[in-house]
Amino acid sequence: MRLLILGGTKFLGRAVAEEALCRGHEVVTFNRGASGADVPGVTAVRGDRTSGEDVEALAAQGDWDGVIDTSGMTASLVQRSARALSGSVARYVFVSTVNVYKGWPDLPLTDDSLVREYTPVGPAGESGAEEYGRLKAGCEQAVSDCFGDRATLLRPGVILGPHEYVGRIPWWLNRVRAGGRVLAPGRPDWPIQPVDVRDVATFALDVAERDLAGSYNVTAPIGHSTFGRFLNTCLQVTGAGAELVWVEDAFLREHGVPEWVGLPLWRDYEGTWHVDAARARAAGLRCRPLEETVADTWQWLCGGAAVSSERAAELGISREREAELIATWDTRTEAAG
């Protein structure tokens, strides 16, 4: 196949490009060249998606059997790309998010859960997660309007693995490696279902190759792993002698620890880790064990990789704050016991 990747240098886009080349496809990437190095073997086309002229010039270089869009963030941006490419691309695979669902993260989700309505401006008091979901819903609408049954919408949950620029697994690996008493949020048997970036890339290429239409949740199976297994794997791969101190969710909320970012991946809402991906599994989605994802991420970090994005800088709590919380928790449990 001749494939176009909008993005192609960063995390998921990079994984898609690498897998596509392994399958023998001709791969063209379109990006500004500002977010990372090109994958060896691709044909890199430089351009800015915000420039109508650049996008039209790209479209003139078609035809492509498929485009995989890993970088569309706003409806207007994606609409420009979709309209320009509608005559030169057979199938448009857009990588969206489970945030498009009205119920996430409060309610369990299926492939048929209700999607947010897109409006150019959000309501007053809209959270960052709600804004992200609303904007991605607009992107989905733009692709569907332009491509109809030639559109494929992928809705991943949390994506982890090597080259992760958000830095969630890297934060935990680095914290555990530092040793001492590590604040572990919630309870060790809390089920989680992050998906490996390479498994998302594999599935994106599968649907492109098989010309599959429709929308698909792309997550590991419900109950795929637990927070306890995740943190214990971090201990094992780093060889650290740290001690995990499990602290109740209510205590953390009471003391103002921000969910999701204060202690990465910690959020105990019912729907956070309860996303059914039955349609994708029926279409061939396979998910590797989380232990493999953690181990490979550690190997990548040990190779000299550094996580330095703005989002990564927002993660975590200080060691001083962690020690304070653990000491307060110890006092409370001793008094209760």
SELONU-563938 format. One line per field, with one value per residue (C-alpha): x, y, z; residue number from 1. Coordinates in nm, 2 decimals, decimal comma. Last residue first. Layout:
REM residues N
x	[X|...]
y	[Y|...]
z	[Z|...]
nr	[NUM|...]
***
This chain:
REM residues 337
x	[-0,56|-0,74|-0,47|-0,20|-0,38|-0,41|-0,05|0,07|-0,14|0,00|0,35|0,27|0,13|0,43|0,67|0,49|0,48|0,86|0,92|0,73|0,41|0,37|0,30|0,28|0,63|0,53|0,25|0,49|0,71|1,06|1,08|1,44|1,58|1,93|1,90|1,79|1,47|1,40|1,47|1,23|0,96|1,02|0,98|0,66|0,50|0,59|0,44|0,12|0,07|0,03|-0,30|-0,46|-0,71|-0,84|-1,17|-1,37|-1,13|-1,20|-1,58|-1,56|-1,35|-1,53|-1,41|-1,41|-1,08|-1,20|-1,57|-1,61|-1,41|-1,10|-0,84|-0,46|-0,29|-0,01|0,00|-0,07|-0,17|-0,47|-0,63|-0,49|-0,38|-0,59|-0,56|-0,92|-0,87|-0,57|-0,75|-1,06|-0,85|-0,69|-0,31|-0,10|0,27|0,50|0,85|1,15|1,44|1,48|1,56|1,43|1,24|1,10|0,99|0,81|0,65|0,52|0,37|0,18|0,08|-0,06|-0,24|-0,42|-0,41|-0,63|-0,94|-1,14|-0,96|-0,69|-0,82|-0,91|-1,28|-1,37|-1,57|-1,69|-1,52|-1,27|-1,06|-0,87|-0,53|-0,65|-0,81|-0,50|-0,28|-0,46|-0,46|-0,09|-0,04|-0,27|-0,08|0,25|0,13|0,04|-0,31|-0,40|-0,66|-0,67|-0,83|-0,79|-0,64|-0,35|-0,57|-0,59|-0,26|0,08|0,30|0,66|0,87|1,24|1,38|1,48|1,41|1,05|1,02|1,19|0,98|0,66|0,74|0,85|0,52|0,33|0,57|0,34|0,60|0,57|0,86|0,83|0,49|0,15|-0,18|-0,47|-0,80|-0,81|-1,10|-1,03|-1,26|-1,26|-1,39|-1,45|-1,82|-1,86|-1,53|-1,59|-1,87|-1,71|-1,37|-1,52|-1,75|-1,45|-1,26|-1,56|-1,57|-1,20|-1,27|-1,55|-1,34|-1,04|-1,28|-1,43|-1,09|-0,98|-1,29|-1,58|-1,69|-1,88|-1,98|-1,75|-1,70|-1,68|-1,96|-1,94|-2,20|-2,04|-2,07|-2,33|-2,21|-2,22|-1,86|-1,91|-1,84|-1,86|-1,96|-1,78|-1,47|-1,62|-2,00|-2,04|-1,80|-1,54|-1,29|-1,25|-1,01|-0,96|-0,71|-0,86|-0,82|-0,92|-0,96|-0,92|-0,71|-0,67|-1,01|-1,09|-0,74|-0,81|-1,14|-1,00|-0,70|-0,90|-1,17|-0,90|-0,76|-1,11|-1,23|-0,93|-0,66|-0,56|-0,21|-0,24|-0,42|-0,37|-0,42|-0,50|-0,45|-0,28|-0,30|-0,15|0,12|-0,14|-0,29|0,04|0,04|-0,32|-0,22|0,07|-0,15|-0,42|-0,16|-0,27|-0,15|0,21|0,44|0,74|0,71|0,91|0,94|0,98|1,28|1,44|1,17|1,19|1,33|1,10|0,85|0,96|0,98|0,67|0,47|0,36|0,48|0,48|0,51|0,54|0,43|0,66|0,50|0,80|0,76|0,40|0,51|0,77|0,54|0,26|0,50|0,62|0,27|0,19|0,49|0,61|0,76|0,47|0,24|-0,03|0,07|0,02|0,02|0,09|0,00]
y	[0,05|0,38|0,59|0,39|0,43|0,81|0,86|0,65|0,85|1,18|1,05|0,92|1,26|1,45|1,21|1,26|1,64|1,64|1,40|1,65|1,55|1,41|1,52|1,88|1,87|1,57|1,77|2,04|1,78|1,68|1,30|1,19|0,89|0,77|0,40|0,33|0,52|0,28|-0,02|0,11|0,16|-0,20|-0,33|-0,13|-0,24|-0,60|-0,60|-0,45|-0,77|-0,74|-0,64|-0,79|-0,61|-0,84|-0,71|-0,88|-0,72|-0,38|-0,42|-0,55|-0,26|-0,21|0,08|0,03|0,18|0,54|0,45|0,40|0,71|0,60|0,81|0,74|0,72|0,95|1,05|1,43|1,41|1,17|1,29|1,60|1,54|1,77|1,62|1,49|1,35|1,15|1,03|0,93|0,72|0,52|0,50|0,20|0,24|0,07|0,01|0,08|-0,16|-0,09|-0,35|-0,12|-0,39|-0,55|-0,23|-0,10|-0,44|-0,41|-0,07|-0,22|-0,54|-0,33|-0,09|-0,39|-0,56|-0,64|-0,60|-0,46|-0,57|-0,34|-0,03|0,07|0,17|0,13|0,35|0,26|0,14|-0,14|-0,12|-0,44|-0,26|0,05|-0,15|-0,35|-0,04|0,12|-0,21|-0,24|0,12|0,07|-0,24|-0,06|0,22|-0,03|-0,01|0,10|-0,12|-0,08|-0,29|-0,17|-0,47|-0,27|-0,01|0,36|0,54|0,41|0,65|0,52|0,47|0,48|0,41|0,66|0,38|0,38|0,75|0,72|0,42|0,60|0,92|0,72|0,53|0,86|1,06|1,25|1,20|0,82|0,71|0,35|0,25|0,39|0,48|0,56|0,50|0,48|0,58|0,49|0,64|0,50|0,70|0,57|0,52|0,90|1,06|1,44|1,45|1,16|1,33|1,66|1,49|1,30|1,62|1,79|1,50|1,55|1,91|1,81|1,54|1,78|2,04|1,79|1,68|2,04|2,11|2,32|2,58|2,79|2,58|2,51|2,72|2,56|2,32|1,94|1,72|1,46|1,09|0,85|0,50|0,25|0,12|0,06|0,27|0,24|0,58|0,86|0,89|0,93|0,95|1,20|1,00|1,20|1,14|0,79|0,93|1,01|0,86|0,92|0,66|0,81|0,56|0,59|0,91|1,14|1,30|1,34|1,47|1,85|1,81|1,58|1,80|2,13|1,95|1,82|2,17|2,32|2,04|2,07|1,83|1,62|1,46|1,09|1,09|0,77|0,82|0,53|0,39|0,71|0,91|1,16|1,43|1,70|1,64|1,76|2,08|2,14|2,09|2,33|2,60|2,56|2,63|2,52|2,16|2,29|2,13|1,91|1,59|1,30|0,99|0,72|0,48|0,60|0,73|1,11|1,28|1,46|1,73|2,01|1,85|2,04|1,73|1,50|1,14|0,93|0,55|0,29|-0,03|-0,34|-0,45|-0,34|0,00|0,02|-0,09|0,19|0,46|0,36|0,36|0,70|0,84|0,68|0,84|1,13|1,14|1,03|1,33|1,30|0,96|0,88|0,52|0,36|0,00]
z	[6,46|6,38|6,55|6,37|6,04|6,08|6,18|5,89|5,65|5,78|5,74|5,39|5,29|5,42|5,25|4,92|4,95|5,02|4,72|4,50|4,33|3,98|3,63|3,50|3,35|3,14|2,98|2,87|2,71|2,83|2,85|2,81|2,63|2,71|2,63|2,99|2,91|2,61|2,83|3,09|2,83|2,71|3,06|3,13|2,80|2,85|3,20|3,05|2,87|2,49|2,34|2,03|1,81|1,54|1,41|1,69|1,94|1,78|1,81|2,17|2,29|2,63|2,83|3,21|3,32|3,37|3,38|3,76|3,86|4,06|3,89|3,94|3,60|3,71|4,08|4,08|3,71|3,69|4,01|4,17|4,53|4,74|5,09|5,10|4,75|4,86|5,18|4,98|4,74|5,01|5,05|4,96|5,07|4,82|4,94|4,72|4,67|4,31|4,05|3,78|3,60|3,92|4,10|3,79|3,75|4,11|4,02|3,73|3,90|4,19|3,96|3,80|3,46|3,17|3,39|3,09|2,78|2,64|2,47|2,12|2,09|1,73|1,49|1,14|0,82|0,76|0,44|0,53|0,50|0,67|0,95|1,01|0,99|1,28|1,47|1,45|1,56|1,86|1,95|1,92|2,15|2,43|2,57|2,92|3,09|3,47|3,75|4,11|4,30|4,44|4,61|4,59|4,52|4,59|4,78|4,75|5,06|4,97|4,63|4,35|4,10|4,20|4,12|3,79|3,68|3,80|3,60|3,30|3,29|3,28|3,06|2,83|2,55|2,54|2,32|2,45|2,58|2,70|2,54|2,77|2,59|2,22|2,00|1,64|1,37|1,02|0,73|0,38|0,47|0,47|0,37|0,40|0,67|0,86|0,88|1,00|1,25|1,40|1,43|1,60|1,85|1,91|2,00|2,24|2,41|2,46|2,60|2,84|2,96|3,02|3,22|3,09|3,34|3,09|2,78|2,50|2,18|1,83|1,93|1,89|2,06|2,28|2,18|2,33|2,40|2,11|2,12|2,49|2,80|3,17|3,33|3,50|3,28|3,02|2,99|2,71|2,49|2,29|2,57|2,44|2,19|1,82|1,57|1,23|0,95|0,62|0,33|-0,05|-0,05|-0,35|-0,39|-0,02|0,06|0,05|0,23|0,50|0,57|0,59|0,80|1,04|1,11|1,14|1,38|1,61|1,73|1,43|1,49|1,44|1,10|0,91|0,54|0,31|-0,04|-0,14|-0,47|-0,41|-0,44|-0,52|-0,17|-0,02|-0,22|-0,10|0,26|0,23|0,07|0,33|0,60|0,95|0,87|0,83|0,58|0,53|0,33|0,46|0,25|0,51|0,53|0,85|1,09|1,08|1,39|1,64|1,70|1,47|1,13|1,02|0,94|0,66|0,64|0,33|0,37|0,10|0,26|0,33|0,65|0,85|0,69|0,82|1,17|1,19|1,05|1,29|1,59|1,49|1,46|1,80|1,98|1,77|1,42|1,19|1,19|0,92|0,79|0,42|0,30|-0,04|0,00]
nr	[337|336|335|334|333|332|331|330|329|328|327|326|325|324|323|322|321|320|319|318|317|316|315|314|313|312|311|310|309|308|307|306|305|304|303|302|301|300|299|298|297|296|295|294|293|292|291|290|289|288|287|286|285|284|283|282|281|280|279|278|277|276|275|274|273|272|271|270|269|268|267|266|265|264|263|262|261|260|259|258|257|256|255|254|253|252|251|250|249|248|247|246|245|244|243|242|241|240|239|238|237|236|235|234|233|232|231|230|229|228|227|226|225|224|223|222|221|220|219|218|217|216|215|214|213|212|211|210|209|208|207|206|205|204|203|202|201|200|199|198|197|196|195|194|193|192|191|190|189|188|187|186|185|184|183|182|181|180|179|178|177|176|175|174|173|172|171|170|169|168|167|166|165|164|163|162|161|160|159|158|157|156|155|154|153|152|151|150|149|148|147|146|145|144|143|142|141|140|139|138|137|136|135|134|133|132|131|130|129|128|127|126|125|124|123|122|121|120|119|118|117|116|115|114|113|112|111|110|109|108|107|106|105|104|103|102|101|100|99|98|97|96|95|94|93|92|91|90|89|88|87|86|85|84|83|82|81|80|79|78|77|76|75|74|73|72|71|70|69|68|67|66|65|64|63|62|61|60|59|58|57|56|55|54|53|52|51|50|49|48|47|46|45|44|43|42|41|40|39|38|37|36|35|34|33|32|31|30|29|28|27|26|25|24|23|22|21|20|19|18|17|16|15|14|13|12|11|10|9|8|7|6|5|4|3|2|1]
***
